[in-house]
Amino acid sequence: MSSLINTVCKNPSLRRGVLALFAIGVCLAASGRAQDADLRAPSGAVAGTASSIATAGTGTATFYLVGPSVALKRDVDLGTEILLAAKDLQSAGKYVAILCANSCSSVDFFVAPSKPVSQTFLVHP
């Protein structure tokens, strides 16, 4: 009875086979992760100005951008910069960029408010 409690597998060759399969699985997971897409968020993005997000990797992927006034989806090539137009970043706030190839990765970034173009004062009579 104690051998059944303390031993996962009595057969040593089966135990080595399970260990080998586990090691192969870990290696495959690590190699698959190395080819995933990587995003680098823009630094110092300002509302109403164009910016870009750098990517790493090869192949194609689907890019999603979600922010205060925008939600967009487009196909992109990995290893190039994803250009964001001024209208894509027209509002200040928190944005989430998501890139999906074999798996999805995301990065959060903040868009700072721009300087006001004009200022109006209302005075109560």
C-alpha positions in Angstrom: 0.0 0.0 0.0 2.8 2.4 0.8 4.4 1.9 -2.6 1.2 3.1 -4.3 1.0 6.2 -2.2 4.7 7.3 -2.6 5.3 6.2 -6.2 3.7 7.9 -9.2 4.7 5.1 -11.5 6.2 1.7 -10.7 7.5 1.1 -14.2 10.9 2.9 -14.6 10.8 2.9 -18.4 7.4 4.5 -18.4 8.6 7.1 -15.9 11.5 8.0 -18.2 9.1 8.3 -21.1 6.8 10.6 -19.2 9.8 12.7 -18.2 11.0 12.9 -21.8 7.6 14.0 -23.0 7.5 16.7 -20.4 11.0 18.0 -21.4 10.0 18.0 -25.1 6.8 20.0 -24.2 8.8 22.6 -22.3 11.2 23.0 -25.1 8.4 23.4 -27.7 6.7 25.9 -25.5 9.8 27.9 -25.2 10.6 27.9 -28.9 7.0 28.9 -29.8 7.1 31.8 -27.3 10.4 33.1 -28.8 8.6 33.6 -32.2 5.7 35.6 -30.7 5.2 39.2 -31.6 6.5 41.9 -29.4 5.1 45.4 -29.0 6.9 48.6 -27.8 4.5 51.4 -26.8 5.1 54.9 -28.0 6.7 57.2 -25.5 5.4 60.7 -25.1 2.3 60.4 -27.3 0.2 63.6 -27.5 -3.4 63.7 -28.4 -4.0 64.8 -32.0 -0.5 64.0 -33.3 0.6 60.9 -35.2 2.7 58.3 -33.5 3.9 54.7 -34.1 4.2 51.4 -32.3 7.3 49.3 -32.9 6.9 45.6 -33.4 9.3 42.7 -33.5 9.0 39.3 -35.3 8.3 38.1 -38.8 5.1 37.4 -40.6 1.7 39.0 -40.4 -0.5 39.7 -37.4 -3.7 41.4 -36.5 -3.4 44.7 -34.6 -6.2 46.1 -32.4 -6.2 49.6 -30.8 -8.7 50.4 -28.1 -8.9 53.9 -26.5 -11.2 56.5 -25.2 -12.6 57.5 -28.7 -11.3 54.7 -31.0 -11.5 51.0 -31.6 -9.8 49.8 -34.7 -8.5 46.5 -36.3 -6.0 46.1 -39.1 -3.6 43.6 -40.5 0.1 44.5 -40.1 3.5 43.1 -41.0 5.7 42.2 -38.0 9.1 43.8 -37.7 7.8 47.1 -39.0 6.3 50.1 -37.2 2.6 50.4 -36.9 1.7 54.0 -37.8 -1.1 55.6 -35.9 -2.7 58.6 -37.5 -3.6 61.8 -35.6 -7.3 60.9 -35.8 -6.5 57.5 -34.1 -5.1 59.3 -31.1 -7.4 62.3 -31.0 -8.4 61.9 -27.3 -6.2 61.9 -24.2 -6.3 58.8 -22.0 -5.3 55.2 -21.6 -4.9 53.1 -24.8 -4.4 49.4 -25.2 -2.6 48.0 -28.2 -3.1 44.3 -28.9 -1.1 42.3 -31.5 -2.3 38.8 -32.3 -0.1 36.4 -34.4 0.3 32.8 -32.9 -0.7 34.2 -29.6 -1.8 37.7 -28.4 0.3 40.3 -26.6 -0.7 43.7 -25.4 0.7 46.9 -24.1 -0.9 49.8 -22.3 0.2 53.4 -23.0 -1.1 56.8 -22.0 -1.7 59.7 -24.5 -1.2 63.1 -22.9 -3.6 66.0 -23.7 -2.5 68.5 -26.2 -2.3 72.3 -25.6 -5.6 74.0 -26.2 -6.0 75.9 -29.5 -8.3 78.5 -28.0 -9.7 79.4 -24.7 -13.1 80.8 -24.0 -14.3 82.3 -20.7 -17.9 82.6 -19.8 -18.7 85.3 -17.3 -22.0 85.4 -15.6 -23.6 88.9 -15.8 
